[in-house]
Amino acid sequence: MHLPDGLMPVEMALAGYAGSGLLATISLSRIKRLPDPSSVVPRAAMLTTVFFAASLVAIPVPPTTVHLMLAGLLGVMLGWFAIPAILVGLFLQAVLFGHGGLTTLGLNGLILGLPALLAFGLWRSAGRRWPDLVALCAGSGAVVLALVIFAALVLAGMPAALDARAEQAALWVFMLAHLPLVLAEGLIVLVVLRVLRRTAPQLLPHG
């Protein structure tokens, strides 16, 4: 779910950069407070690669296509590291493959970064008590929040010359096509954490 170049007004694109810059600044500040930030770097690099690759694979869901977001997975597994991981992945996608855009990089960072922090907050607050339920909610909830932010930005940046009703109808179709992804991403987070619990519990994120 990427906003392409040319879709959003300049002022919104600049606001997106300001918002993503603020998120990145806060994230880096929190990362520096960790006892050993460097210990998370290999995991962050691996999941950035997974995010970069998975987001490029389009899955046909007529009448449109969808792709994995993995914001929930990154939020749960990386915590504050999820924000720089997402921004780096989005930048490489835009530069190397034209997926998304450079002018909308800040907005796209907010679309995926804020849901990642939601997933992180859910897991940190209740992950130890109800790991399976929270994992499912974190993955699915991240997709729902990303859809809401995406729709709000598109509606806010819609040119006055366009047919508002037609655009809203198209947006509803687009969002409904992502409903299978809501369940799929919840299951992805659930399965990943269950596998880690059985095979490599030392890699589990702390609740």
N, C-alpha and C positions, 0 to 999 in steps of 0.2 A: 504494500500500500504506500505508494510514493507519489508525492505531488511533483509533476514535471515542470521544467522551465517554461516560463511564459504564461502559466495559469493564474498565478497570484499577483496582486498589485505590488509595486515596489515597496510601499510602506509596510505591508504585511511581511514581505520577505525579509526586510531589515529587522522588523520586530522579532521574527523567527530566529535570526542570527543572535539578537540580543538575548532572547530567552534561552537558546541552547548554550550560548556563552556563559550565562549565569549558572545554568545547570552543571556545565563542565567545571566551572570555577568552584562551586560548592562540592562537587564530587571529588575533585583533586584535593581540596582541603580536607575532606573526610578521609580520603585514602592516606594522606600523610599522617593522620592520627593513628593508623593501624599499627599494631606492634611490629609487624614485619610485612610491609606492603609488597616487597619483591617476591614473597612466596606465592602471591596470587597471580603474578604476571604470566607464568606459563599457562595457567587455566584461562586467563583472560585472552591470551593470544589464540589458544585453541578454539574457544567459543566465538571469538571474532571471526575466525576463518569459517566456522560452521554457519554463523549468521550471514556472512558475505555470500557463501555458496548457496545456501538454502533459499535466500531471498531472491535469487536470480532464476529459480525454477518456477515457471508459470504452470499452474494446474488449471485446465479448462473446467469451468463451472458455468455452463450456458446461462445467460448470454454474455458472460464475461470470463475473465480468468482471475485466479487468486494465487497468492504465494505465501509460504510460511513467513511469519514475522519473528517468532522466537523471542519477543521482548520479555515474556514471562519467564522463560527459561534463563535468559541472561540475568534478569533481575534476581531470581532466586539463587542462581549459582555464583554470581559475581558481586552482588550488592552494588556499592557505589562504583565499582569498576565497570558496571554495565553501561554507564553513560559514555565514557571515552571509547569503549568497545563498539557501541552502536554508531557513534559519530565517525570513527575510523572506517567501519564497514560501509556506511552510507557514502562517505567521500570516495572510497575506492570503486564502489559500484557506479557512481556518477561519472568519475573520470575515465575508468576503463571500459565501461559498457553503456554509458548514457542512461543508466537505470536511475530514475529520479532526476535530479538536476542540481547544479551548483548554486543557482540563485535561491532554490527552495531547500537547500541543505539544512538550514536552521529550523525551518518548519517541520521537515521530515524528522529531524532529530527530536523535536518535541513530541511528534506523533508516536514515536516508538520509545523515547526516553522516559516520558512521564509514566506510561504503563509499566515499564521495567521497574521504576521506583515503587509503583503500587504493589507489584508482585514481591519485591524485596521487603516492603513494609509488612505485607501479609505474612510472609514466611518468618520474618524476624519476630513478629508479635505472637504468632500462634503455631508456628511450624513444628515445634517440639511436642506440643499437646495433641494436635490432630494432623500429623504429617501428610496423610493421603488426601484428606479433604482440602487442606490448605494448598497442597500442590496443584490439585485440580482447579481450585478457585483462582490461584495465581496465574496459571496458564490461560484459562478461559477469560478471566477478568481483564487481563492485559489486552487481549484482542478486542473485547467489548469497548474498553476505554479508548483504544487506538481508533476504532471505528467512529466513536463519538467525536473525538478531536478532529479526525479527518473530515467528517461531515460538517462540523461547525466551521472549520477553516474554509472549506469549499463554498459554503453558503455565504460566509462573511465576505469572501473575495469575489463573488459572482458579479460580473459586469451587469449594469442596469439594462443594457440592450438585449440581454438574453431573456428567453421565455422562462420565467421563474418556475412555473408549474412543471414544464418539461424537464428542467434541470433537477428539480426536487424528485420527480418520478424516477429519473435515471439514477439519482443518488440512492434512492430507496432500493432499487433493483441491485445496485452495486453492493449495498450493505447486506441485503438478504443473501446474496451469493456467498458472503463470508461466514454465514452461520455455521456451516460444517467445520470451518476453521476454528470456531470458538471451542467446539468439543475436541477437535483434533489436537489443538495446542495444549489444552488442559491435560489430555491423556499423555502427550509427549513429556510434560513436566512430571507427571505422576510416574510414568514408566522409568524415566531417567533416574529419579530419586530412589525408586524401589530397587533398581539394578545396583545403584551405588551402595544402598543400604546392605545388600547381600554380598557384594563383591569387593567394594573398596569404601568402607564406612569412613575412613580418614578423609575422603574427598567430599563428604557431605557438607553442605553449607550449615553454619550454625543457626539455630532458630533464635 
